[in-house]
């Protein structure tokens, strides 16, 4: 899998923006089939930074109801990447 297929998009929220500044961590939405080593290699290839640690979570889809019946949102995978203290990823 190519690096741009593994990393789908960066997650820009209040918490992840604070972590990027204070703790040098950045969060991404990644492909469900990607493992930690694939994610590490993709971040190094795209952003040219040193990765110290990768943490992943599988976020389960939520069920909902509306006037047409029931449904479910898609599950997705979140990766939090710990960057070396001398490196930085600017998403803005």
C-alpha positions in Angstrom: 0.0 0.0 0.0 1.3 3.5 -0.8 1.8 6.0 1.9 -1.0 8.3 0.7 -3.4 5.4 0.9 -2.4 4.6 4.4 -2.8 8.1 5.8 -6.3 9.3 5.0 -6.4 12.7 6.8 -5.0 14.5 9.8 -7.5 14.9 12.7 -7.9 18.6 13.6 -9.7 18.9 16.9 -9.1 21.0 20.0 -7.5 18.1 21.9 -5.2 17.0 19.1 -4.1 20.6 18.4 -3.1 21.0 22.0 -1.2 17.7 22.0 0.7 18.7 18.9 1.9 21.8 20.6 2.4 20.6 24.2 3.4 16.9 23.8 4.5 16.7 20.1 1.8 14.2 19.1 -0.3 14.3 15.9 -3.4 12.2 15.2 -4.4 10.8 11.8 -7.3 8.8 10.4 -5.7 5.8 8.8 -6.7 2.8 6.7 -8.2 0.0 8.8 -5.8 -2.6 7.3 -2.6 -0.6 8.2 -0.5 -1.8 11.1 1.8 0.4 13.3 4.9 -0.3 11.1 3.0 0.7 8.0 1.8 3.9 9.7 5.3 4.7 10.9 6.8 4.3 7.5 4.1 6.4 5.8 4.6 9.3 8.3 8.4 9.2 7.7 7.9 9.2 3.9 5.3 12.0 3.8 6.4 14.4 6.5 10.2 13.6 6.8 10.2 13.4 10.6 11.5 10.9 13.1 8.7 8.8 14.7 9.2 7.6 18.3 5.9 5.7 18.9 2.6 4.9 17.2 -0.6 4.3 19.1 -3.8 3.1 17.3 -7.4 2.9 18.2 -10.3 1.4 16.2 -13.3 3.7 16.6 -16.5 1.7 16.3 -19.4 3.1 14.3 -22.4 4.3 16.1 -26.0 3.3 15.6 -28.6 6.0 14.9 -32.3 6.3 14.1 -34.2 8.7 11.9 -37.6 8.8 10.2 -36.4 6.3 7.5 -35.3 3.6 9.9 -32.0 2.7 11.6 -28.5 2.9 10.4 -24.9 2.8 11.4 -21.9 5.1 10.8 -18.7 3.5 9.5 -15.9 2.3 11.9 -12.5 4.0 11.4 -9.0 3.7 12.7 -7.2 6.5 14.5 -3.4 6.7 14.9 -1.6 9.0 17.3 2.0 9.5 16.3 4.6 10.6 18.8 7.2 12.7 17.0 10.8 13.2 18.1 11.2 16.4 20.2 13.4 18.2 17.6 10.9 17.6 14.8 7.5 19.2 14.1 4.6 18.7 11.7 2.8 21.9 10.7 -0.7 21.1 9.6 -1.9 24.7 9.2 
